Amino acid sequence: MPRRLLVVEQRMILRGKGLMLTPGIILSAGQRIQAGDSVVLNRPDGSSLVATIQGTSSAIERGSSNQLFLMLDLLDKNQAPIGTEVWSIGT
C-alpha cells in the first residue's frame, strides 16, 4: 500500500549520490526502503514525478529515533521543490 514518506523541507545535491531530501523518515515495523525502489513525488504545483532511490543514509540523534534520508536519481533541486510529498509505490 502506498504511504506518504515525507514532505520535503530541504534538499541538497550530493555529488555522485543524487538529490538528498530532508527531513529523514522513520520506518514503521517491517517496512523496508532501499536503493532501486521507486517513489512518487507529488509537487506543490500539482504535477508528479517518479524517481528512483539511489541510496539511503541514516542518522541517530540523541533522544530520537533512527532517521533514514533518501537520495534520489534527480540532478536538480527544482525537481523536488519544498513542500513536495514523497510517496512509496505499493509498499
C-alpha positions as CSV (number, residue, x, y, z in Angstrom):
1,M,0.0,0.0,0.0
2,P,1.4,3.4,-0.9
3,R,2.5,5.5,2.1
4,R,3.5,9.2,2.4
5,L,7.1,9.1,3.5
6,L,7.9,12.7,3.9
7,V,7.1,16.3,2.9
8,V,10.3,18.0,1.6
9,E,11.6,20.7,3.9
10,Q,15.2,20.9,2.5
11,R,17.1,19.3,-0.3
12,M,20.7,19.3,-1.5
13,I,22.7,17.8,-4.3
14,L,25.4,15.3,-3.2
15,R,27.9,14.8,-5.9
16,G,27.8,11.2,-7.1
17,K,24.9,10.4,-4.9
18,G,21.9,12.4,-6.2
19,L,19.4,14.7,-4.5
20,M,19.1,14.2,-0.8
21,L,15.8,15.1,0.8
22,T,15.0,16.1,4.4
23,P,13.5,15.5,6.8
24,G,14.5,11.9,7.3
25,I,11.9,9.3,7.6
26,I,11.2,6.8,10.4
27,L,10.3,3.4,9.1
28,S,7.4,1.5,10.6
29,A,7.9,-2.1,11.7
30,G,8.5,-4.4,8.8
31,Q,8.9,-1.5,6.3
32,R,11.9,-1.6,4.0
33,I,13.2,1.1,1.7
34,Q,16.3,0.6,-0.3
35,A,18.3,1.6,-3.4
36,G,16.4,0.8,-6.6
37,D,12.9,1.4,-5.1
38,S,10.7,3.9,-6.9
39,V,8.9,6.8,-5.2
40,V,6.3,9.3,-6.5
41,L,6.9,13.0,-5.9
42,N,3.7,15.0,-5.7
43,R,4.8,18.5,-6.2
44,P,3.1,21.7,-4.9
45,D,2.1,22.8,-8.5
46,G,0.0,19.6,-8.9
47,S,2.4,17.8,-11.1
48,S,4.1,14.5,-10.2
49,L,7.3,12.7,-11.0
50,V,8.5,9.2,-10.4
51,A,12.1,8.9,-9.1
52,T,14.4,6.1,-8.1
53,I,16.1,5.9,-4.8
54,Q,19.9,5.9,-5.4
55,G,20.8,5.3,-1.8
56,T,20.0,6.0,1.8
57,S,21.8,7.3,4.8
58,S,20.8,7.0,8.4
59,A,21.4,9.2,11.4
60,I,20.6,8.8,15.1
61,E,20.2,11.9,17.2
62,R,20.2,11.7,21.0
63,G,16.7,11.1,22.3
64,S,15.2,10.4,18.9
65,S,14.6,7.5,16.6
66,N,16.8,6.4,13.7
67,Q,16.1,8.6,10.7
68,L,16.6,7.4,7.1
69,F,17.5,10.0,4.5
70,L,16.7,9.4,0.8
71,M,18.9,10.2,-2.1
72,L,17.1,10.2,-5.4
73,D,18.3,10.0,-9.0
74,L,17.5,13.6,-9.6
75,L,20.0,16.2,-10.7
76,D,18.2,19.4,-10.0
77,K,16.7,20.7,-6.7
78,N,13.8,22.2,-8.6
79,Q,12.6,18.7,-9.4
80,A,11.6,18.3,-5.8
81,P,10.5,21.8,-4.5
82,I,9.9,22.5,-0.8
83,G,6.5,21.1,0.1
84,T,6.7,18.1,-2.3
85,E,5.1,15.0,-0.9
86,V,7.2,11.8,-1.4
87,W,5.2,8.6,-1.5
88,S,6.2,4.9,-1.6
89,I,4.9,2.9,-4.5
90,G,3.0,-0.2,-3.4
91,T,5.0,-0.9,-0.2
